Amino acid sequence: MNGIRSGVLRQSQLDALKARSEDTDYVPMSTTRLLTTNANVDEINHRHLLKLEGDSKEFLMTTSGPKKYVEQLKRSCLAPEVLELKIGAAVMCIKNSQDKKYVNGSLGVVEDFDDNTGYPVVKLINGRLLTIKPDTWELLDGDKRRAQLTQLPLRLAWAITVHKSQGMTLDSARIDLSNAFVEGMGYVALSRVRGLENLILDGLNGMALRVSQVARQIDVELRDKSQAALDDHGQLIIDWKNTEKKRPKVSVKLRPKNVEGHGAWTEKLEKMREQYPNAYMPWKEQEDTELKSLFDDGKKMDYISRKLGRHPGSIRSRLKKHYGDNFSFL
């Protein structure tokens, strides 16, 4: 994902993706297909549903509010207007439950329908058996509710579009990006799974691995700010680590949430300083003077980085402090 965000993929990264398309004979039951068009998704879900025996049950969406707001809410919501289910249907939860029993993207299978309510009884892939009840979505304008809809927080899950998968974390996914038609589509799809072992790749085209220039620029800026924060506060972390070493050990330690374990942090710092000796060290006045002089003389980034022993992200962030955002390297 880092390679796609930066716009530069190494051959090893491309090979890792390619390897996920070479052995696709076995597809786990919990695997959802991600496709680029609604037509393909609807066709796959409908075909799988027809294959199941038994009667189907339909659940209708109810709405309230002016039509234009209702339509706007529908477009932003994954809930279908008519949800048709059968026992054995693969389904996906499309909202986080308030009791935290399922989350947006949880997968399962319809096991039965409740005798009293008629609501589907779903067995999630973690083994939990739940009766899924209707939930509501609202369109708010400040404190004013413009529209509301109510539906079961489920949809058929044999397939879903990449666009509608945004915000979900899938247990596993079978993804076809051979018809990707917009920048960023591949990034959205591939980032739905936790790791390559949870991915089967059916197809890929050049567009799928592209991100917009704006997205790449934002990624650079975020990395620069992160590096600058580490430069400004890295010594505090080191001092804290050294202080912790001297403390008597107790049964419970409260550590800052954004600080890695001692071992991991020490290894990262040592590795970084092999290439950038001054990494995470506070900037001194003489270093700032030298930095501005090198930049004004037209020196390139790699030269300044080696000269000052600083990460390029730290160099860029420091220059922004001195010159604002309007600077560039030759």
Summary of the structure (lengths in Angstrom):
residues: 330
radius of gyration: 25.9
end to end distance: 27.9
largest distance: 79.8
contacts: 899
relative contact order: 0.11
helix: 41%
strand: 21%
